[in-house]
Amino acid sequence: MTNNDVLKKLRVALSLRDTDIIEILKLVDFEISKTELSALFRAEDHPNYKLCGDQILRNFLNGLVIKMRGPMPKK
């Protein structure tokens, strides 16, 4: 299973839209455009397909934790 597959499955499972994913990534100061994001969800044989790297998936998961739990409390 590729990072693209993981991102697609999370998107469907959580009923997220492109704007939701962009906002989640902004929570961890990671900027991505809507066109770059849509390239991640294309079919592998599409000419504009983009492979989802570890950095994008890691930042998305970290942002998702912040969105679901809230920011870490300061010690």
Secondary structure, DSSP 4 states (H G I P E B T S, - for coil): --HHHHHHHHHHHTT--HHHHHHHHHTTT----HHHHHHHTS-TTSTT-----HHHHHHHHHHHHHHHH-SPPP-
